[in-house]
Amino acid sequence: MTPRDAADDSRWSDLDRPPLNAPALRRGLVRDGGLWRDVDVVQRTGSTNADLVALAERGDAEEGAVLVAEEQTSGRGRLDRRWTAPPRSGLFFSVLLKPAEVPVTRWGWLPLLTGVAVATGLSRAAGVDTALKWPNDLLVTVTGEERKTAGILAERAGPDGVVIGVGINVTLREDELPVPQAGSLALAGAISTDRDTLLRGVLRSLEQWYTRWRTANGDPTTSGLQETYAAGCATLGRTVRAELPGDRSLVGEAVAVDGEGRLVIATEAGVQEPVGAGDIVHLRPA
C-alpha cells in the first residue's frame, strides 16, 4: 500500500478534532515480527472496507494492512446500514487479516474477536466501560441509557483474506448523533478522546487477541475468546427479538453464545435455537 497521509488546509477547521498523526501511528504500531505492516491514513473515502477489499483482491495489500479515513461518506454496517459522521469525529478503519492456519469454519469468530479487542482497548485507553451487543456492536451508557458507539463489519477479501471494518464514535455531540440510540465516547464520559491514543490501544489489543486466537488454531475455548465474549456481552440474559433472514423473527431469552459464535435463544416453547445471522433487538434490561 502507498501511504497517503491526510493533509490539506481544511484539516484544522475544527480545532477540537485534530487530524491523526500517521507517521507517529506507524512508529507506534509497525514493528518487526508484529502483525501490523502499514498504517495508511486518508483524508476522505467512501468506505475503508470497500477500498481495502479491492486492494487485497488486486494483490496490493498484505496481512496487517490498516486503512484509516478521517471521514467516510459511504460507511456501511450490517444489513447495509449507512455509517456517517462529521470529519475527525471518530475512528473509521479497516484491517486485512489472513488466518491461513485457522479452519474457515472458525472465521465467523473474527467479528466477535474484534468486538472483544475493541472493548478491551477502549477500556484501557479511554477509561470508559463498554458492553458487547451480539454480534457486532459496542454499547456505552449515556445518561443512564445504553447507546451504540461502535460497529464492526467483516467481509471476505479473496480466497484467503478477511477485511474487518470498525467505526467508533469518539467526539460526536448530542446534536450530531444520526439517531437517538447512538452515543459516543465523549458523551459517555471518556477520560481521553485523543484518537491517536485510542487507535493505538485498539490495534494493539486486536493484535494480542488475534495472535492468541490464531495460536489456538481458532479454538474459541482454548483461546479464552468464547468465555471473554460471553462475560462482556450485554445481550445475554435478556429477552430479545431476532429479525432473521426470510422475514422471520424469533423472540426469547438470549442464554448463550455457542462454540460457533452463534447466539442461542430459548423460546417460550422450550426450544433453544442458535442464531448465526440476524438483527437483534434488546426487549428488556438484563
Phi, psi and omega in degrees: 000144178261120181301133175230086186292140178294122181196115167197174187295337185276355188290343178258019183294336177236101187292341176283350183229073180293158180288159175292149179261091186299314179300320179293324178296317179297316180299325183277341188243327184270119181211157177299132179083355180269172181285317189280124184259333182200146174235110184251121180250124178246153183291316188203139175205167177289307183207124177295326178297311181299318181296315184287325174300315180297318178298316181296318182290337175273354183080018183260010177217143179247169179304139181094002175288138178235126178242123183239139177240137174290333178212135175246131180260343181223037178298143184233147171248195177296156181059025176063027176288145181279146178228102180233154180198159178300153179306137174062018179269355182205189174246121182233106187211160177226150178230150178253124179238145179224080183280069189301326185277357181261130177305139182302331180297343179259359180294340177298345177282346186299317176297323179291320176300317179297321177299315178298316182295317179296315179300317179296314181296318180290325177300318181286315189274329183253346180065034181236140178280134176235158176230149181267130172251119184299137000259348195214021180244154171243134182249147170233164179258124179233119183048044176082001181246143173282130180224148179284127177241348180209151177222156184228139178222124179251137179222141176293144179229092184074191185285341189230012185231158174226129173258127180245121179258142180229133173236125182234123173283117184258300186244017178303133177269166185304319183282357179257354184294136182291328178217156181299336182279357180273157177216187177208164179297321180298315180293336179273003176085031180300141179281343177216134173239022176290112189291329176298313180297317181295317182294318177299316181297317181292315182290325176293320177295319179296319177299317181296313182291320180295317179297318179297316180293317181293322178297328178274015180060029178079008181287118184290337180278308181300322181284347183082003185292315183298316181294317182292319178298313181299322181295330182256008186269115180285349181284326183294140181086359181254156167280129184227161170241124178260118175272110190257160175304148180083022179058034177253147177230156182220129180243136178174189180267131175283113189251341183193162166247118188278183185294348177258006179084008181276150176274126180264122183246125177266119183269170178295339179281359179085014180258137174257114185246124176280137180244120182261341180208140179155171179259128184254130177247124175284123183263337176207156179297158177291000000 
